[in-house]
Amino acid sequence: MVALDLHVHTGRYSQCAEAVDPYRIEEYALRVGLDGVVLTDHDVLWEEEEVVLLRQRCPSILIFRGIEVSALGAHLVIIGLDDGGLFHRGIPVAEACSIAHRNAACVILAHPFRDADPAAIPVELVDAIEVGSTSFTVEEARRARQLARRTGKPQVAASDAHALSRIGWGWTRFPVRPADELELAALIASGAGEAVVPEFLR
């Protein structure tokens, strides 16, 4: 089994996570037994060359690229793209999903009851729903699980870490080790992942 934190911010591109030194992510991920993380800074996708260097400095964990898109009425974690410039702040959810799917990427509806009103967005277009992270209250987590069950969407969990100590607070367990972002996106969309969160949030 492979344990991945699908939603991690860094001080490189997320001002709200300025204390998260990317080169210390490996240290904190290993402390909690993670196999890897997805870098999901706000509206910025790390360049592949940058991640290659980070992987060289952090060889003991898997590091994938993703992006948290500030869409109109929702935040979307998108994994599997090479070009973050395809999105802009306030992009409609349907347009963001269309772009992602044309590129074989997957779309996760992040903390759906904090930054979104699921009744006002096309939830049927996303590939998975985040049901737990440090951004959730207990009630929001319950409602997110209900939303996932009602819509038949896979459930994933992550940390939404904005501090190193938060990495691995929640994570998703996969049966195989994805070779790259596209394989990870396919695993998420297929429902192969199992959300893991602290007991109090279940």
Secondary structure, 3 states (H helix, E strand, C coil): CEEEEEEECCCCCCHHHCCCCHHHHHHHHHHCCCCEEEECCECCCCCHHHHHHHHHHCCCCEEEEEEEEEECCEEEEEECCCCHHHCCCCCCHHHHHHHHHHCCCEEEEECCCCCCCHHHCCHHHCCEEEEECCCCCHHHHHHHHHHHHHHCCCEEECCCECCHHHCCCCEEEECCCCCCHHHHHHHHHHCCCEEECCHHHC
